[in-house]
Amino acid sequence: MRPGAVSAIPIAHVGPTMVRICLVALVSFLSFIFYTIRTTLNPQYGKLFYNIGMRCADCSPQKRWHYFTKALYYDPGLSEAYYRLGKIAAADGQEDKAFEFYKKAATLDYRHWQAYVQVGYYYFHHGEPEAAFRYLKQAYRYNQEVAEARHKYYLGILYELKKDYEAAISCYNGIPGSDPKVAEIMARKGSLCHLIGWDEGARDIERYLYHIDRDDLADPLKRFIEINQLPEYMKTIPEFEWITDIEFKNLKLNP
């Protein structure tokens, strides 16, 4: 044999054991490739883990978090999984983290009105009325039966800021009388009715406030005034001078 030459292993020297080992290795490798292709970024697996998380009513938040993150591993475009992660983060007091999940859900699915509502709330409470209005309007656009009174309440205030008082009144009209903020809402509606010349609507609200239980009315309005949310134009309307009297000793109402 010449120096430097490599001798080949005669085929006869490769025993059956070596052949079996090679075949097993080849099958294992092909199985791994097939499994990877079948499971990586597979929306069906994503939906499966999402459904498990949704149906796991007795699971801890950590366990449900695991299922929803697993769902996103297989399907990164699953907006509902991002929304559910936002709900878990919000329940844990992680407001900023929840906001990021909600916004991601809204970005992935422009019809996900629940995500738009949550993003709108966040912007509202962080002093960004234009962004809040944009997201809350988008939620209403894709679901005009949005049931949350809080959604209509915030949207009404944002319409007030835009000086679209008729739209604000329309939002407040959609809030049920059993809402905890009913006293504030009635005060807002009454002042707006006066402001745009709807005297009959204002008188109806005055009558409502006159007949409402004083105990039910006092606490919400006290809080309303104390946190300085009373719009200035309310204070300039003669029929609503009583609103500034926190003790309610001189109610100026005509039943």
N, C-alpha and C positions, 0 to 999 in steps of 0.2 A: 504494500500500500504506500502511495506517495505521501511524503510528509505534508501535514496540513489537511489531508483529505478526511472527510467525515464518512464513516461507515454507516450504512443503513441497517436498521434492525430487520432481519429477515422476517417475513410475514409468518413464517412457521413458528417463530419464537413468541408471537402474541397469542397468549392462551385465552381460553373462553372466559376466564375470570376478568381479564382486562377488558374484553369486549363488553361484558355485562356492565362493568363500571362505567365505561364510556357511554353506553346506551342510557343508563340511569341518569348520568350527569346531563346528557342532552335533553332527555324528557323533562327533568327538573327545570332546566334553563328555559325550555319552551313554555312550560307551565307557568313559570314566574312572569315571563313576557306577556302571556295571554291574560293572566290575572291582573297585571298592571294596566294593560290596555282596557280591560273590561271594567275596572273599578275607578280608575283615576278620572276625575272630572265627568262623572256619569250622573246626569240629572236624576235618573231613576233612583239611584242610591241616595242622592240628596233628599229627594222627596220622602223616601223611606225613613231616614233618620229624623226628618222634620215631623212626620206623622207620629213617630214614637215619642218624641218630645212633647207633642201636643196632647197625646193620649195618656201620658204618664202623670196623672193628676196627683198621685201620692209621692211623686219624686221630689227630692230636694231641689232648690234653685240651681245648685251646682251640677246636679245630674242633668237637669233640663238644659243647662248651659252647654254641657258636653254634647248632648244630642244635636242642639242647634248649630254649634260650631262644626260638628262632624258633617252635618247637612251642607254647610257652606263649603267644606273641603271638597265635597263631591260636586256641588253645584254653586259656584260663587255668585251666580245671578239670582239666587233665590231670595227675593226681597222680603218675603214674609218671615224668613229666619232672622234676618237683620232686625226686623220690627220686634220679634219676640225677645231677642237679646236686649233690645232697648228697654222693653218692659221689665225684664229681670234687673237690669242695671238701675232703672229708675226706682224700683221697689227697694233696692239696696242703698238708695241715697246717692248714687253716682250720676248726678244730673248731666254733667258734661259728656260723660261716656254714653249715656242713653241718647243724648242729642245726636252724637255722631252716628249711632246705629240707626236712629230714625231718619236722619238725613240721607244715609246710604240707601235705606229702603225706598225713600221718596225718589231718589235719583234713578234707581233701577226700574221703578215702576211708577210712571207719572199718574196712574189711576189709583194709587194706594192712598186713599183719602185719610185713613187713620194716621199714617205716617206724616202726612202734610199737616194734620191738626196738631200733632205733638211738636213738630218743628215750629209751627206758628206760635204755640204756647211759649216755647223756649224763647223765641225772639221777642215776644210781647214782654216777658218778665225781665229781659235783659236790655230793655230800652231801645229796641230796633223796630219801631212801628211799621215802617215800610215793608221790611222783610216779613214781619208777622202778618200784615195784611195780604201780601202776595201768597203766602202759604195757606192761610185760612180761606182765602177766596178760591184757591185751587181745590181745596177739600170740598168746598160747597159746589164747585163746578162739576165734580165727578160723583157727588152724592148729595142731592138737594134735600134728602131726608135725614141729614145729619142730626142725630137725636140729642147730642150733648148740649144742654143749656149753656154750659161754659163757653162752647164754641160761638154761639149766638151772642153771648154777653161780650166777649172780647171783640168780636167783629163789629158789634154795635158801637163800642167805644172807639174803635179805629175809624168807623164812618164818621163819628162825631169830630174826630181830629181832622178829617178831610172836609168837614163842614157839609157833608151829605146827610142832612138831618132826617130826611124822609127814609133813607135806607137804614139809618140807625134805628128809627122807630119801628121799621119793619122787622129788624132783628130782635128788638126787645119784645115785640108782640109774639114772637115764637117761643118765648120762655114761659113755662107754666107758672101759675100763681103759687104753687107750692115750693118754688125755689127759695133757698135761704136768703138770696139777695133781692127778694121781691120788693122790699121797701126802697132800696136804692134804685132798682130798675124803674119803679113807678115815679120816683122823683126825677129821674133822667127823662122819662117819656113825657111827663108833665111839662118840664121846662122846655123841652124841644117843641112840644105842641104850641106853647105860648110863643116861642121864638119864631116859628114859621106861620103863626096866625091861625092855628087850628084850635080855636077857643072851645069848641064843643068837646074835642078829645081831651083837652086839658081839664075841663069841668068834670068829665067822667072820672078822670084820675083823682081829682080833688075829692070827689064823693067817695071813691074807694078808700083813700087814705083817711077820710074822716070816720068812716065806719069800721076800719080795721082795728083789731085789738091793740090798745096802746102798748101793752107789754111786748107784743110781737113786733111792733114797729120801732120801739125805742132803741133797743140794743143794736140792730143792724145799722140804723141811721147814725147812732153815736159813733160806731166804729167807722162808718163811711166818712163822717166829718172829721173825726180825730186824725185819720191817716191822710187828711188833706187831699182827698180825691174829688171834692165838690167843684165842678166847673164854675168858673167865675160868672158865666152868664146866668147860672141858676140864681146867684145871689142878687142879681139886678132885677128879677121879676117880682113885682109886688105880691102876687098871689102866693109866692113861695118864700116869703120872708121868714115864715115859721121854721123853715129847714135849718136856719142858722141858730135857732134856740135849742141848744142841746138838752136842756131840762124839759122841754115841751110844756112850758107853763103858759105860753101865750100863742096857742095854735090859732092862726088867722085863716080859718076855713069857713066856707059857706056851704052847708050840706044841701 
